Amino acid sequence: MRRAAAVRVAAAATARGILLLALALGLSACGSGGSYQRGALYSTNYRTIAVAVFKNDTFQPKVGPELCDALVKSVESQTPWKVTGEATADTVLRGTITRVELQPLSKSRATGLVEEMAYKVTVNYEWIDMKSGKAIVERNGFQESAVFVASRPNNEVEDLGRFQAVQNLANDIVASMQADW
């Protein structure tokens, strides 16, 4: 009986030791530059940004204004910066929509009609420091897409694919504006 109690006490002590060791290793990983980062994700050198309507080289007129609106909302919700007019902004984000395409992804075996489509939007953009006139971030051929189901029973409209692709693109552009670590 005493021996069984001693074994249980030893097992409990071993379990506590392992738990404390794991906790100590976990905490030391936080301070050693693992996935945890200190400081702001976005540069504190800037306080304001102007978001211009992207020039549109495609035959899809709705994409430009929708992208501008999505960018403004993403900047205001994900960054510390305020969106202002270009005359008073510390930085400006501008670009060109270079390509919009619909790509069939799958067809119905029964009818041969397209079931899933990808709505792809490609842009070139630059984020410019207004004081120096230099590009902070510049990307060409930046692409985002969204999938929608064009066939029955869902019968989603192309607008749904465009909306989601534009939202994804805006979020990715704003994410690319994070400070370099």
Sequence and secondary structure as in RCSB ss.txt:
>XXXX:A:sequence
MRRAAAVRVAAAATARGILLLALALGLSACGSGGSYQRGALYSTNYRTIAVAVFKNDTFQPKVGPELCDALVKSV
ESQTPWKVTGEATADTVLRGTITRVELQPLSKSRATGLVEEMAYKVTVNYEWIDMKSGKAIVERNGFQESAVFVA
SRPNNEVEDLGRFQAVQNLANDIVASMQADW
>XXXX:A:secstr
 HHHHHHHHHHHHHHHHHHHHHHHHHHHHHHTTSS   S SB SS  EEEE   EE SS TTHHHHHHHHHHHHH
HHHSS EE  TTT SEEEEEEEEEEEEEEEEE TTT  EEEEEEEEEEEEEEEETTT  EEEEEEEEEEEEEEE 
STTT   HHHHHHHHHHHHHHHHHHTTB   
